[in-house]
């Protein structure tokens, strides 16, 4: 029987005025490979203010996860998303599958997601 393959990592994102840091650590879970750098440590920095939210990602380690995208569930946004920048490039909200449930789908290797309200 094989291991369950994860296609996407779901992350709940709660709006906050100011800055918050969150971590996601992953490895093979079967030994000491993490000592050889075979792990994935993702640090997310969230910056919220007024009508914008910035999520930055920093990654360490060389473990490759099975999923290729994040699905972010946004909670408590005090604005309606109007403009979206992904890695400093404007993107159509449809391209990240932004919907009325405040779900956003982005590739796992993004470095910055910037949401600006209308």
N, C-alpha and C positions, 0 to 999 in steps of 0.2 A: 504494500500500500504506500503510495507516494505522499509527499508532503503537500499541503494545500498551497497553491500558488496565489499570491496576493496580486491583484491587477492594479489596485489604486489604494493609497493611504488616505483615509478620511481624517480630517483635522477640524475640530471646533475652534473657531477664532472669535474671541469676545472683544468687542470694542472697548478701549480704555483711553481716556485722556492721559497723555504721557507715554512712557516707554515701558515695555514689558519684554522679558526674555523667556523663551521656552526651548526645551531640548528634546530631541528624539534620538535615542541610541539604538542601534541594531547591530547584530553580528550573527554568525552561524549557529550559535548556542550549543556548540558541541566540543568545546576544548579551549585551548589557549591561543588560538590564532589571533585574537585581538592584540596580543603582545607583539605581533608582527605587522600590525597596522590593518589587519583584516576586520575592520569594523566600520560603521558609518555613524558619525555623530553630526547631526544637523542642529544648528543653533538658529532659532528664529527670533528676530528682533521686530517687535511691533511698535509703531509710533502712531498714536492717534491724536488728532487735534481738529477741533471745529468740524470742517466738512471734508476731511481727508484721512486716509488710513494708508500707512506704508508698512509692508511686510518684507523684511530682508532675510535672506537665507545664507548661512555660511556653513560649509561642509568640511569635515575632516575625516580621514581614513579612506581606505580603498575597497571596502566591502561593497559589492554591487547588489542592490536589492532587486527583487523580482518585479516590483511594480514600476511603472514608468510615469505615473502622474499622481498629483495630490488633488483631492476634492475638498475644498475649503468651505465650511459652513459658517457664514458670518452671522454673529449674534449682536444685537444691540446697536446696530449702525444708526447714528442720529441723522443720517442723510440718505438720499437716493443716489445710487452710483450713476454718474453721468459720463465721466472720462476715465479710461483705464490705460495705464502705461505698464508694460511688462518688459523688464530689463531695459528701461529708458526708451522704449519704442511705444508709440501709441498703438493700441489694438482695439478692434471693434468688440464691444462687450459680448456679441454673439460668438466671437472666436474663442472665448473662454467659457462659453456656455452659461453666462450669467443669467439667472432666471429670477422669478418672483420669490423663490424660496431663499434667495441670497446664497446660492451655491455657485462656486467658481471652480473650474477645472483648469489646472496648469501643469506643465511638465515638471517632473521632480527636480530638474536641475536649474530652475529659475533662480535668479539672484535678488530681484526686487520686483514687487508688485505694488503699484501705486494707484489707489482708488480715490477719485475726486468727486465730490457731490455736486448736485445741481441745485 
